[in-house]
Amino acid sequence: MKKDIHPKDYRPVIFEDATSGKRFLISSTVAASKTDKWDDGKEYPVFRVEISSASHPFYTGTSKTIDTAGRVEKFKTRAAKKTTKKDKK
């Protein structure tokens, strides 16, 4: 393996899935402000993700609506406005 090819801040990071709660320990350069202990007793930076293979419908085979920013409600209100306009015509 070649030496000195990775960035200086390449280190193990805990990625935590906000939807399922599953955690993965993977090497990364992502900036993380929080730290937490892993199963080995060592402390690592933690980075939260909204969706991962543990909660994505393609990998789990289940369909879920994950709405963390209110996008589904915004779409439903826009769709409802358009259907009422069509009904009035």
PDB file with one MODEL, atoms N, CA, C and O in Angstrom:
MODEL        1
ATOM      1  N   MET A   1       0.836  -1.179   0.000  1.00  0.00           N
ATOM      2  CA  MET A   1       0.000   0.000   0.000  1.00  0.00           C
ATOM      3  C   MET A   1       0.884   1.246   0.000  1.00  0.00           C
ATOM      4  O   MET A   1       1.905   1.290   0.685  1.00  0.00           O
ATOM      5  N   LYS A   2       0.491   2.241  -0.759  1.00  0.00           N
ATOM      6  CA  LYS A   2       1.286   3.472  -0.838  1.00  0.00           C
ATOM      7  C   LYS A   2       1.194   4.260   0.459  1.00  0.00           C
ATOM      8  O   LYS A   2       0.136   4.321   1.086  1.00  0.00           O
ATOM      9  N   LYS A   3       2.299   4.858   0.853  1.00  0.00           N
ATOM     10  CA  LYS A   3       2.318   5.678   2.057  1.00  0.00           C
ATOM     11  C   LYS A   3       1.949   7.112   1.716  1.00  0.00           C
ATOM     12  O   LYS A   3       2.172   7.582   0.601  1.00  0.00           O
ATOM     13  N   ASP A   4       1.383   7.794   2.698  1.00  0.00           N
ATOM     14  CA  ASP A   4       1.061   9.228   2.618  1.00  0.00           C
ATOM     15  C   ASP A   4       0.123   9.580   1.466  1.00  0.00           C
ATOM     16  O   ASP A   4       0.282  10.634   0.849  1.00  0.00           O
ATOM     17  N   ILE A   5      -0.851   8.719   1.163  1.00  0.00           N
ATOM     18  CA  ILE A   5      -1.811   9.055   0.114  1.00  0.00           C
ATOM     19  C   ILE A   5      -3.131   9.571   0.691  1.00  0.00           C
ATOM     20  O   ILE A   5      -3.928  10.175  -0.027  1.00  0.00           O
ATOM     21  N   HIS A   6      -3.362   9.336   1.980  1.00  0.00           N
ATOM     22  CA  HIS A   6      -4.592   9.796   2.607  1.00  0.00           C
ATOM     23  C   HIS A   6      -4.389  11.173   3.233  1.00  0.00           C
ATOM     24  O   HIS A   6      -3.276  11.514   3.635  1.00  0.00           O
ATOM     25  N   PRO A   7      -5.458  11.964   3.319  1.00  0.00           N
ATOM     26  CA  PRO A   7      -5.353  13.272   3.992  1.00  0.00           C
ATOM     27  C   PRO A   7      -4.973  13.097   5.466  1.00  0.00           C
ATOM     28  O   PRO A   7      -5.124  12.015   6.034  1.00  0.00           O
ATOM     29  N   LYS A   8      -4.486  14.164   6.061  1.00  0.00           N
ATOM     30  CA  LYS A   8      -4.030  14.125   7.453  1.00  0.00           C
ATOM     31  C   LYS A   8      -5.164  13.828   8.435  1.00  0.00           C
ATOM     32  O   LYS A   8      -4.945  13.183   9.460  1.00  0.00           O
ATOM     33  N   ASP A   9      -6.387  14.302   8.120  1.00  0.00           N
ATOM     34  CA  ASP A   9      -7.511  14.117   9.044  1.00  0.00           C
ATOM     35  C   ASP A   9      -8.326  12.857   8.735  1.00  0.00           C
ATOM     36  O   ASP A   9      -9.485  12.777   9.141  1.00  0.00           O
ATOM     37  N   TYR A  10      -7.768  11.888   8.041  1.00  0.00           N
ATOM     38  CA  TYR A  10      -8.413  10.611   7.752  1.00  0.00           C
ATOM     39  C   TYR A  10      -8.346   9.748   9.000  1.00  0.00           C
ATOM     40  O   TYR A  10      -7.267   9.313   9.402  1.00  0.00           O
ATOM     41  N   ARG A  11      -9.506   9.497   9.617  1.00  0.00           N
ATOM     42  CA  ARG A  11      -9.555   8.774  10.882  1.00  0.00           C
ATOM     43  C   ARG A  11     -10.878   8.022  10.985  1.00  0.00           C
ATOM     44  O   ARG A  11     -11.794   8.295  10.209  1.00  0.00           O
ATOM     45  N   PRO A  12     -11.005   7.077  11.927  1.00  0.00           N
ATOM     46  CA  PRO A  12     -12.275   6.372  12.120  1.00  0.00           C
ATOM     47  C   PRO A  12     -13.341   7.339  12.647  1.00  0.00           C
ATOM     48  O   PRO A  12     -13.071   8.146  13.536  1.00  0.00           O
ATOM     49  N   VAL A  13     -14.545   7.249  12.093  1.00  0.00           N
ATOM     50  CA  VAL A  13     -15.671   8.093  12.491  1.00  0.00           C
ATOM     51  C   VAL A  13     -16.902   7.195  12.647  1.00  0.00           C
ATOM     52  O   VAL A  13     -17.109   6.276  11.854  1.00  0.00           O
ATOM     53  N   ILE A  14     -17.707   7.462  13.662  1.00  0.00           N
ATOM     54  CA  ILE A  14     -18.965   6.748  13.848  1.00  0.00           C
ATOM     55  C   ILE A  14     -20.039   7.487  13.058  1.00  0.00           C
ATOM     56  O   ILE A  14     -20.304   8.662  13.310  1.00  0.00           O
ATOM     57  N   PHE A  15     -20.653   6.798  12.107  1.00  0.00           N
ATOM     58  CA  PHE A  15     -21.790   7.349  11.372  1.00  0.00           C
ATOM     59  C   PHE A  15     -23.049   6.775  11.996  1.00  0.00           C
ATOM     60  O   PHE A  15     -23.221   5.557  12.051  1.00  0.00           O
ATOM     61  N   GLU A  16     -23.942   7.663  12.474  1.00  0.00           N
ATOM     62  CA  GLU A  16     -25.159   7.244  13.154  1.00  0.00           C
ATOM     63  C   GLU A  16     -26.369   7.592  12.289  1.00  0.00           C
ATOM     64  O   GLU A  16     -26.563   8.748  11.913  1.00  0.00           O
ATOM     65  N   ASP A  17     -27.174   6.587  11.981  1.00  0.00           N
ATOM     66  CA  ASP A  17     -28.381   6.772  11.183  1.00  0.00           C
ATOM     67  C   ASP A  17     -29.469   7.344  12.086  1.00  0.00           C
ATOM     68  O   ASP A  17     -29.859   6.703  13.062  1.00  0.00           O
ATOM     69  N   ALA A  18     -29.959   8.533  11.777  1.00  0.00           N
ATOM     70  CA  ALA A  18     -30.961   9.199  12.612  1.00  0.00           C
ATOM     71  C   ALA A  18     -32.301   8.480  12.556  1.00  0.00           C
ATOM     72  O   ALA A  18     -33.080   8.567  13.505  1.00  0.00           O
ATOM     73  N   THR A  19     -32.587   7.775  11.471  1.00  0.00           N
ATOM     74  CA  THR A  19     -33.869   7.099  11.313  1.00  0.00           C
ATOM     75  C   THR A  19     -33.919   5.773  12.064  1.00  0.00           C
ATOM     76  O   THR A  19     -34.864   5.514  12.809  1.00  0.00           O
ATOM     77  N   SER A  20     -32.913   4.942  11.869  1.00  0.00           N
ATOM     78  CA  SER A  20     -32.946   3.605  12.467  1.00  0.00           C
ATOM     79  C   SER A  20     -32.132   3.489  13.754  1.00  0.00           C
ATOM     80  O   SER A  20     -32.345   2.563  14.536  1.00  0.00           O
ATOM     81  N   GLY A  21     -31.208   4.413  13.981  1.00  0.00           N
ATOM     82  CA  GLY A  21     -30.367   4.347  15.162  1.00  0.00           C
ATOM     83  C   GLY A  21     -29.148   3.460  14.986  1.00  0.00           C
ATOM     84  O   GLY A  21     -28.335   3.344  15.904  1.00  0.00           O
ATOM     85  N   LYS A  22     -29.004   2.835  13.836  1.00  0.00           N
ATOM     86  CA  LYS A  22     -27.853   1.964  13.549  1.00  0.00           C
ATOM     87  C   LYS A  22     -26.595   2.814  13.443  1.00  0.00           C
ATOM     88  O   LYS A  22     -26.644   3.947  12.964  1.00  0.00           O
ATOM     89  N   ARG A  23     -25.469   2.267  13.890  1.00  0.00           N
ATOM     90  CA  ARG A  23     -24.200   2.996  13.871  1.00  0.00           C
ATOM     91  C   ARG A  23     -23.151   2.183  13.127  1.00  0.00           C
ATOM     92  O   ARG A  23     -23.112   0.957  13.232  1.00  0.00           O
ATOM     93  N   PHE A  24     -22.304   2.873  12.377  1.00  0.00           N
ATOM     94  CA  PHE A  24     -21.236   2.259  11.603  1.00  0.00           C
ATOM     95  C   PHE A  24     -19.924   2.964  11.943  1.00  0.00           C
ATOM     96  O   PHE A  24     -19.902   4.187  12.082  1.00  0.00           O
ATOM     97  N   LEU A  25     -18.853   2.225  12.075  1.00  0.00           N
ATOM     98  CA  LEU A  25     -17.527   2.801  12.293  1.00  0.00           C
ATOM     99  C   LEU A  25     -16.751   2.667  10.987  1.00  0.00           C
ATOM    100  O   LEU A  25     -16.376   1.566  10.585  1.00  0.00           O
ATOM    101  N   ILE A  26     -16.516   3.804  10.330  1.00  0.00           N
ATOM    102  CA  ILE A  26     -15.866   3.836   9.026  1.00  0.00           C
ATOM    103  C   ILE A  26     -14.833   4.958   9.039  1.00  0.00           C
ATOM    104  O   ILE A  26     -15.048   5.987   9.679  1.00  0.00           O
ATOM    105  N   SER A  27     -13.734   4.772   8.352  1.00  0.00           N
ATOM    106  CA  SER A  27     -12.728   5.832   8.240  1.00  0.00           C
ATOM    107  C   SER A  27     -13.209   6.896   7.274  1.00  0.00           C
ATOM    108  O   SER A  27     -13.738   6.586   6.207  1.00  0.00           O
ATOM    109  N   SER A  28     -13.021   8.162   7.655  1.00  0.00           N
ATOM    110  CA  SER A  28     -13.510   9.272   6.855  1.00  0.00           C
ATOM    111  C   SER A  28     -12.761  10.548   7.215  1.00  0.00           C
ATOM    112  O   SER A  28     -12.023  10.594   8.199  1.00  0.00           O
ATOM    113  N   THR A  29     -12.965  11.586   6.399  1.00  0.00           N
ATOM    114  CA  THR A  29     -12.412  12.904   6.689  1.00  0.00           C
ATOM    115  C   THR A  29     -13.504  13.903   7.060  1.00  0.00           C
ATOM    116  O   THR A  29     -13.234  15.099   7.174  1.00  0.00           O
ATOM    117  N   VAL A  30     -14.721  13.432   7.248  1.00  0.00           N
ATOM    118  CA  VAL A  30     -15.845  14.319   7.547  1.00  0.00           C
ATOM    119  C   VAL A  30     -15.608  15.037   8.880  1.00  0.00           C
ATOM    120  O   VAL A  30     -15.047  14.470   9.818  1.00  0.00           O
ATOM    121  N   ALA A  31     -16.049  16.298   8.939  1.00  0.00           N
ATOM    122  CA  ALA A  31     -15.904  17.092  10.166  1.00  0.00           C
ATOM    123  C   ALA A  31     -17.046  16.750  11.121  1.00  0.00           C
ATOM    124  O   ALA A  31     -18.217  16.814  10.747  1.00  0.00           O
ATOM    125  N   ALA A  32     -16.705  16.393  12.333  1.00  0.00           N
ATOM    126  CA  ALA A  32     -17.701  16.045  13.339  1.00  0.00           C
ATOM    127  C   ALA A  32     -17.356  16.750  14.644  1.00  0.00           C
ATOM    128  O   ALA A  32     -16.196  16.788  15.054  1.00  0.00           O
ATOM    129  N   SER A  33     -18.375  17.305  15.291  1.00  0.00           N
ATOM    130  CA  SER A  33     -18.128  18.043  16.527  1.00  0.00           C
ATOM    131  C   SER A  33     -18.365  17.188  17.776  1.00  0.00           C
ATOM    132  O   SER A  33     -17.757  17.447  18.815  1.00  0.00           O
ATOM    133  N   LYS A  34     -19.233  16.178  17.696  1.00  0.00           N
ATOM    134  CA  LYS A  34     -19.528  15.322  18.837  1.00  0.00           C
ATOM    135  C   LYS A  34     -18.624  14.098  18.846  1.00  0.00           C
ATOM    136  O   LYS A  34     -18.092  13.695  17.812  1.00  0.00           O
ATOM    137  N   THR A  35     -18.459  13.519  20.013  1.00  0.00           N
ATOM    138  CA  THR A  35     -17.718  12.266  20.154  1.00  0.00           C
ATOM    139  C   THR A  35     -18.546  11.302  20.993  1.00  0.00           C
ATOM    140  O   THR A  35     -19.394  11.718  21.783  1.00  0.00           O
ATOM    141  N   ASP A  36     -18.289  10.009  20.810  1.00  0.00           N
ATOM    142  CA  ASP A  36     -18.992   8.981  21.579  1.00  0.00           C
ATOM    143  C   ASP A  36     -18.123   7.735  21.626  1.00  0.00           C
ATOM    144  O   ASP A  36     -17.202   7.584  20.823  1.00  0.00           O
ATOM    145  N   LYS A  37     -18.414   6.844  22.567  1.00  0.00           N
ATOM    146  CA  LYS A  37     -17.642   5.608  22.697  1.00  0.00           C
ATOM    147  C   LYS A  37     -18.208   4.537  21.771  1.00  0.00           C
ATOM    148  O   LYS A  37     -19.421   4.427  21.591  1.00  0.00           O
ATOM    149  N   TRP A  38     -17.311   3.757  21.192  1.00  0.00           N
ATOM    150  CA  TRP A  38     -17.664   2.635  20.336  1.00  0.00           C
ATOM    151  C   TRP A  38     -17.594   1.355  21.166  1.00  0.00           C
ATOM    152  O   TRP A  38     -17.231   1.412  22.341  1.00  0.00           O
ATOM    153  N   ASP A  39     -17.926   0.222  20.595  1.00  0.00           N
ATOM    154  CA  ASP A  39     -17.932  -1.054  21.309  1.00  0.00           C
ATOM    155  C   ASP A  39     -16.569  -1.448  21.854  1.00  0.00           C
ATOM    156  O   ASP A  39     -16.487  -2.200  22.825  1.00  0.00           O
ATOM    157  N   ASP A  40     -15.503  -0.954  21.249  1.00  0.00           N
ATOM    158  CA  ASP A  40     -14.158  -1.294  21.704  1.00  0.00           C
ATOM    159  C   ASP A  40     -13.693  -0.438  22.890  1.00  0.00           C
ATOM    160  O   ASP A  40     -12.582  -0.619  23.387  1.00  0.00           O
ATOM    161  N   GLY A  41     -14.540   0.489  23.340  1.00  0.00           N
ATOM    162  CA  GLY A  41     -14.218   1.336  24.481  1.00  0.00           C
ATOM    163  C   GLY A  41     -13.504   2.625  24.126  1.00  0.00           C
ATOM    164  O   GLY A  41     -13.316   3.481  24.990  1.00  0.00           O
ATOM    165  N   LYS A  42     -13.100   2.783  22.867  1.00  0.00           N
ATOM    166  CA  LYS A  42     -12.424   4.007  22.438  1.00  0.00           C
ATOM    167  C   LYS A  42     -13.454   5.054  22.036  1.00  0.00           C
ATOM    168  O   LYS A  42     -14.585   4.733  21.672  1.00  0.00           O
ATOM    169  N   GLU A  43     -13.036   6.312  22.110  1.00  0.00           N
ATOM    170  CA  GLU A  43     -13.915   7.426  21.767  1.00  0.00           C
ATOM    171  C   GLU A  43     -13.598   7.907  20.354  1.00  0.00           C
ATOM    172  O   GLU A  43     -12.438   8.132  20.007  1.00  0.00           O
ATOM    173  N   TYR A  44     -14.654   8.063  19.540  1.00  0.00           N
ATOM    174  CA  TYR A  44     -14.522   8.480  18.150  1.00  0.00           C
ATOM    175  C   TYR A  44     -15.472   9.640  17.865  1.00  0.00           C
ATOM    176  O   TYR A  44     -16.464   9.808  18.574  1.00  0.00           O
ATOM    177  N   PRO A  45     -15.184  10.448  16.835  1.00  0.00           N
ATOM    178  CA  PRO A  45     -16.132  11.484  16.417  1.00  0.00           C
ATOM    179  C   PRO A  45     -17.408  10.835  15.870  1.00  0.00           C
ATOM    180  O   PRO A  45     -17.360   9.751  15.290  1.00  0.00           O
ATOM    181  N   VAL A  46     -18.550  11.509  16.061  1.00  0.00           N
ATOM    182  CA  VAL A  46     -19.847  11.000  15.600  1.00  0.00           C
ATOM    183  C   VAL A  46     -20.426  11.954  14.568  1.00  0.00           C
ATOM    184  O   VAL A  46     -20.454  13.166  14.779  1.00  0.00           O
ATOM    185  N   PHE A  47     -20.893  11.398  13.442  1.00  0.00           N
ATOM    186  CA  PHE A  47     -21.541  12.186  12.398  1.00  0.00           C
ATOM    187  C   PHE A  47     -22.900  11.557  12.134  1.00  0.00           C
ATOM    188  O   PHE A  47     -22.988  10.372  11.812  1.00  0.00           O
ATOM    189  N   ARG A  48     -23.969  12.354  12.272  1.00  0.00           N
ATOM    190  CA  ARG A  48     -25.339  11.845  12.064  1.00  0.00           C
ATOM    191  C   ARG A  48     -25.740  11.993  10.609  1.00  0.00           C
ATOM    192  O   ARG A  48     -25.515  13.038   9.999  1.00  0.00           O
ATOM    193  N   VAL A  49     -26.333  10.949  10.056  1.00  0.00           N
ATOM    194  CA  VAL A  49     -26.859  10.964   8.693  1.00  0.00           C
ATOM    195  C   VAL A  49     -28.358  10.689   8.760  1.00  0.00           C
ATOM    196  O   VAL A  49     -28.832  10.004   9.666  1.00  0.00           O
ATOM    197  N   GLU A  50     -29.098  11.228   7.796  1.00  0.00           N
ATOM    198  CA  GLU A  50     -30.547  11.042   7.804  1.00  0.00           C
ATOM    199  C   GLU A  50     -30.957   9.665   7.314  1.00  0.00           C
ATOM    200  O   GLU A  50     -31.957   9.113   7.773  1.00  0.00           O
ATOM    201  N   ILE A  51     -30.194   9.107   6.387  1.00  0.00           N
ATOM    202  CA  ILE A  51     -30.552   7.808   5.837  1.00  0.00           C
ATOM    203  C   ILE A  51     -29.282   7.041   5.491  1.00  0.00           C
ATOM    204  O   ILE A  51     -28.296   7.627   5.045  1.00  0.00           O
ATOM    205  N   SER A  52     -29.311   5.736   5.698  1.00  0.00           N
ATOM    206  CA  SER A  52     -28.178   4.869   5.380  1.00  0.00           C
ATOM    207  C   SER A  52     -28.727   3.550   4.857  1.00  0.00           C
ATOM    208  O   SER A  52     -29.932   3.414   4.649  1.00  0.00           O
ATOM    209  N   SER A  53     -27.858   2.593   4.648  1.00  0.00           N
ATOM    210  CA  SER A  53     -28.315   1.292   4.166  1.00  0.00           C
ATOM    211  C   SER A  53     -29.211   0.598   5.192  1.00  0.00           C
ATOM    212  O   SER A  53     -29.971  -0.301   4.832  1.00  0.00           O
ATOM    213  N   ALA A  54     -29.134   0.997   6.454  1.00  0.00           N
ATOM    214  CA  ALA A  54     -29.960   0.397   7.498  1.00  0.00           C
ATOM    215  C   ALA A  54     -31.402   0.887   7.447  1.00  0.00           C
ATOM    216  O   ALA A  54     -32.288   0.240   8.006  1.00  0.00           O
ATOM    217  N   SER A  55     -31.659   2.025   6.783  1.00  0.00           N
ATOM    218  CA  SER A  55     -33.019   2.556   6.741  1.00  0.00           C
ATOM    219  C   SER A  55     -33.518   2.843   5.327  1.00  0.00           C
ATOM    220  O   SER A  55     -34.680   3.214   5.161  1.00  0.00           O
ATOM    221  N   HIS A  56     -32.683   2.685   4.310  1.00  0.00           N
ATOM    222  CA  HIS A  56     -33.086   2.972   2.935  1.00  0.00           C
ATOM    223  C   HIS A  56     -34.003   1.864   2.420  1.00  0.00           C
ATOM    224  O   HIS A  56     -33.690   0.685   2.584  1.00  0.00           O
ATOM    225  N   PRO A  57     -35.141   2.225   1.793  1.00  0.00           N
ATOM    226  CA  PRO A  57     -36.092   1.221   1.309  1.00  0.00           C
ATOM    227  C   PRO A  57     -35.495   0.201   0.336  1.00  0.00           C
ATOM    228  O   PRO A  57     -35.935  -0.948   0.317  1.00  0.00           O
ATOM    229  N   PHE A  58     -34.523   0.585  -0.458  1.00  0.00           N
ATOM    230  CA  PHE A  58     -33.918  -0.350  -1.397  1.00  0.00           C
ATOM    231  C   PHE A  58     -33.249  -1.510  -0.668  1.00  0.00           C
ATOM    232  O   PHE A  58     -33.332  -2.654  -1.116  1.00  0.00           O
ATOM    233  N   TYR A  59     -32.593  -1.226   0.444  1.00  0.00           N
ATOM    234  CA  TYR A  59     -31.874  -2.259   1.181  1.00  0.00           C
ATOM    235  C   TYR A  59     -32.753  -2.990   2.189  1.00  0.00           C
ATOM    236  O   TYR A  59     -32.528  -4.170   2.458  1.00  0.00           O
ATOM    237  N   THR A  60     -33.744  -2.313   2.746  1.00  0.00           N
ATOM    238  CA  THR A  60     -34.569  -2.939   3.775  1.00  0.00           C
ATOM    239  C   THR A  60     -35.766  -3.670   3.197  1.00  0.00           C
ATOM    240  O   THR A  60     -36.282  -4.598   3.819  1.00  0.00           O
ATOM    241  N   GLY A  61     -36.221  -3.264   2.006  1.00  0.00           N
ATOM    242  CA  GLY A  61     -37.391  -3.893   1.409  1.00  0.00           C
ATOM    243  C   GLY A  61     -38.699  -3.347   1.948  1.00  0.00           C
ATOM    244  O   GLY A  61     -39.765  -3.837   1.576  1.00  0.00           O
ATOM    245  N   THR A  62     -38.646  -2.355   2.807  1.00  0.00           N
ATOM    246  CA  THR A  62     -39.849  -1.735   3.349  1.00  0.00           C
ATOM    247  C   THR A  62     -39.917  -0.292   2.881  1.00  0.00           C
ATOM    248  O   THR A  62     -38.894   0.361   2.670  1.00  0.00           O
ATOM    249  N   SER A  63     -41.131   0.187   2.724  1.00  0.00           N
ATOM    250  CA  SER A  63     -41.313   1.563   2.272  1.00  0.00           C
ATOM    251  C   SER A  63     -41.699   2.437   3.454  1.00  0.00           C
ATOM    252  O   SER A  63     -42.673   2.152   4.151  1.00  0.00           O
ATOM    253  N   LYS A  64     -40.940   3.498   3.678  1.00  0.00           N
ATOM    254  CA  LYS A  64     -41.213   4.458   4.750  1.00  0.00           C
ATOM    255  C   LYS A  64     -41.113   5.850   4.180  1.00  0.00           C
ATOM    256  O   LYS A  64     -40.317   6.090   3.272  1.00  0.00           O
ATOM    257  N   THR A  65     -41.893   6.762   4.686  1.00  0.00           N
ATOM    258  CA  THR A  65     -41.760   8.158   4.330  1.00  0.00           C
ATOM    259  C   THR A  65     -40.938   8.835   5.417  1.00  0.00           C
ATOM    260  O   THR A  65     -41.366   8.933   6.567  1.00  0.00           O
ATOM    261  N   ILE A  66     -39.763   9.297   5.043  1.00  0.00           N
ATOM    262  CA  ILE A  66     -38.872   9.964   5.989  1.00  0.00           C
ATOM    263  C   ILE A  66     -38.890  11.447   5.658  1.00  0.00           C
ATOM    264  O   ILE A  66     -38.435  11.865   4.593  1.00  0.00           O
ATOM    265  N   ASP A  67     -39.415  12.230   6.574  1.00  0.00           N
ATOM    266  CA  ASP A  67     -39.555  13.659   6.318  1.00  0.00           C
ATOM    267  C   ASP A  67     -38.971  14.430   7.485  1.00  0.00           C
ATOM    268  O   ASP A  67     -39.609  14.575   8.528  1.00  0.00           O
ATOM    269  N   THR A  68     -37.764  14.919   7.306  1.00  0.00           N
ATOM    270  CA  THR A  68     -37.128  15.674   8.378  1.00  0.00           C
ATOM    271  C   THR A  68     -37.209  17.166   8.161  1.00  0.00           C
ATOM    272  O   THR A  68     -36.978  17.934   9.096  1.00  0.00           O
ATOM    273  N   ALA A  69     -37.530  17.599   6.959  1.00  0.00           N
ATOM    274  CA  ALA A  69     -37.546  19.040   6.676  1.00  0.00           C
ATOM    275  C   ALA A  69     -38.936  19.545   6.300  1.00  0.00           C
ATOM    276  O   ALA A  69     -39.072  20.691   5.872  1.00  0.00           O
ATOM    277  N   GLY A  70     -39.972  18.716   6.449  1.00  0.00           N
ATOM    278  CA  GLY A  70     -41.325  19.151   6.138  1.00  0.00           C
ATOM    279  C   GLY A  70     -41.627  19.185   4.653  1.00  0.00           C
ATOM    280  O   GLY A  70     -42.577  19.849   4.239  1.00  0.00           O
ATOM    281  N   ARG A  71     -40.850  18.492   3.845  1.00  0.00           N
ATOM    282  CA  ARG A  71     -41.030  18.534   2.392  1.00  0.00           C
ATOM    283  C   ARG A  71     -42.309  17.845   1.955  1.00  0.00           C
ATOM    284  O   ARG A  71     -42.947  18.275   0.995  1.00  0.00           O
ATOM    285  N   VAL A  72     -42.693  16.773   2.653  1.00  0.00           N
ATOM    286  CA  VAL A  72     -43.904  16.044   2.276  1.00  0.00           C
ATOM    287  C   VAL A  72     -45.125  16.922   2.500  1.00  0.00           C
ATOM    288  O   VAL A  72     -46.015  16.968   1.651  1.00  0.00           O
ATOM    289  N   GLU A  73     -45.181  17.615   3.625  1.00  0.00           N
ATOM    290  CA  GLU A  73     -46.326  18.479   3.903  1.00  0.00           C
ATOM    291  C   GLU A  73     -46.406  19.624   2.898  1.00  0.00           C
ATOM    292  O   GLU A  73     -47.497  19.983   2.453  1.00  0.00           O
ATOM    293  N   LYS A  74     -45.258  20.201   2.536  1.00  0.00           N
ATOM    294  CA  LYS A  74     -45.250  21.272   1.546  1.00  0.00           C
ATOM    295  C   LYS A  74     -45.784  20.775   0.205  1.00  0.00           C
ATOM    296  O   LYS A  74     -46.558  21.466  -0.456  1.00  0.00           O
ATOM    297  N   PHE A  75     -45.368  19.576  -0.191  1.00  0.00           N
ATOM    298  CA  PHE A  75     -45.852  19.011  -1.446  1.00  0.00           C
ATOM    299  C   PHE A  75     -47.356  18.760  -1.386  1.00  0.00           C
ATOM    300  O   PHE A  75     -48.067  19.054  -2.347  1.00  0.00           O
ATOM    301  N   LYS A  76     -47.844  18.226  -0.282  1.00  0.00           N
ATOM    302  CA  LYS A  76     -49.276  17.941  -0.150  1.00  0.00           C
ATOM    303  C   LYS A  76     -50.103  19.216  -0.203  1.00  0.00           C
ATOM    304  O   LYS A  76     -51.180  19.216  -0.801  1.00  0.00           O
ATOM    305  N   THR A  77     -49.630  20.312   0.408  1.00  0.00           N
ATOM    306  CA  THR A  77     -50.382  21.566   0.355  1.00  0.00           C
ATOM    307  C   THR A  77     -50.390  22.140  -1.057  1.00  0.00           C
ATOM    308  O   THR A  77     -51.409  22.669  -1.500  1.00  0.00           O
ATOM    309  N   ARG A  78     -49.248  22.041  -1.785  1.00  0.00           N
ATOM    310  CA  ARG A  78     -49.208  22.499  -3.180  1.00  0.00           C
ATOM    311  C   ARG A  78     -50.139  21.669  -4.053  1.00  0.00           C
ATOM    312  O   ARG A  78     -50.847  22.207  -4.903  1.00  0.00           O
ATOM    313  N   ALA A  79     -50.135  20.371  -3.843  1.00  0.00           N
ATOM    314  CA  ALA A  79     -50.983  19.487  -4.635  1.00  0.00           C
ATOM    315  C   ALA A  79     -52.455  19.756  -4.333  1.00  0.00           C
ATOM    316  O   ALA A  79     -53.291  19.719  -5.236  1.00  0.00           O
ATOM    317  N   ALA A  80     -52.768  20.023  -3.087  1.00  0.00           N
ATOM    318  CA  ALA A  80     -54.153  20.309  -2.718  1.00  0.00           C
ATOM    319  C   ALA A  80     -54.623  21.614  -3.348  1.00  0.00           C
ATOM    320  O   ALA A  80     -55.772  21.703  -3.780  1.00  0.00           O
ATOM    321  N   LYS A  81     -53.763  22.627  -3.410  1.00  0.00           N
ATOM    322  CA  LYS A  81     -54.112  23.901  -4.034  1.00  0.00           C
ATOM    323  C   LYS A  81     -54.383  23.721  -5.515  1.00  0.00           C
ATOM    324  O   LYS A  81     -55.315  24.318  -6.054  1.00  0.00           O
ATOM    325  N   LYS A  82     -53.570  22.896  -6.184  1.00  0.00           N
ATOM    326  CA  LYS A  82     -53.760  22.678  -7.618  1.00  0.00           C
ATOM    327  C   LYS A  82     -55.044  21.938  -7.904  1.00  0.00           C
ATOM    328  O   LYS A  82     -55.714  22.235  -8.894  1.00  0.00           O
ATOM    329  N   THR A  83     -55.409  20.980  -7.064  1.00  0.00           N
ATOM    330  CA  THR A  83     -56.652  20.240  -7.308  1.00  0.00           C
ATOM    331  C   THR A  83     -57.865  21.120  -7.055  1.00  0.00           C
ATOM    332  O   THR A  83     -58.877  20.968  -7.739  1.00  0.00           O
ATOM    333  N   THR A  84     -57.797  22.043  -6.088  1.00  0.00           N
ATOM    334  CA  THR A  84     -58.928  22.944  -5.855  1.00  0.00           C
ATOM    335  C   THR A  84     -59.079  23.935  -7.006  1.00  0.00           C
ATOM    336  O   THR A  84     -60.203  24.302  -7.349  1.00  0.00           O
ATOM    337  N   LYS A  85     -57.984  24.373  -7.607  1.00  0.00           N
ATOM    338  CA  LYS A  85     -58.058  25.257  -8.759  1.00  0.00           C
ATOM    339  C   LYS A  85     -58.675  24.547  -9.949  1.00  0.00           C
ATOM    340  O   LYS A  85     -59.451  25.154 -10.687  1.00  0.00           O
ATOM    341  N   LYS A  86     -58.355  23.289 -10.152  1.00  0.00           N
ATOM    342  CA  LYS A  86     -58.934  22.525 -11.250  1.00  0.00           C
ATOM    343  C   LYS A  86     -60.421  22.297 -11.028  1.00  0.00           C
ATOM    344  O   LYS A  86     -61.203  22.323 -11.978  1.00  0.00           O
ATOM    345  N   ASP A  87     -60.819  22.072  -9.768  1.00  0.00           N
ATOM    346  CA  ASP A  87     -62.216  21.856  -9.445  1.00  0.00           C
ATOM    347  C   ASP A  87     -63.063  23.093  -9.701  1.00  0.00           C
ATOM    348  O   ASP A  87     -64.229  22.974 -10.079  1.00  0.00           O
ATOM    349  N   LYS A  88     -62.492  24.289  -9.499  1.00  0.00           N
ATOM    350  CA  LYS A  88     -63.224  25.543  -9.692  1.00  0.00           C
ATOM    351  C   LYS A  88     -63.474  25.808 -11.160  1.00  0.00           C
ATOM    352  O   LYS A  88     -64.475  26.435 -11.509  1.00  0.00           O
ATOM    353  N   LYS A  89     -62.578  25.341 -12.042  1.00  0.00           N
ATOM    354  CA  LYS A  89     -62.743  25.575 -13.478  1.00  0.00           C
ATOM    355  C   LYS A  89     -63.782  24.691 -13.993  1.00  0.00           C
ATOM    356  O   LYS A  89     -64.083  24.722 -15.186  1.00  0.00           O
TER     357      LYS A  89
ENDMDL
END
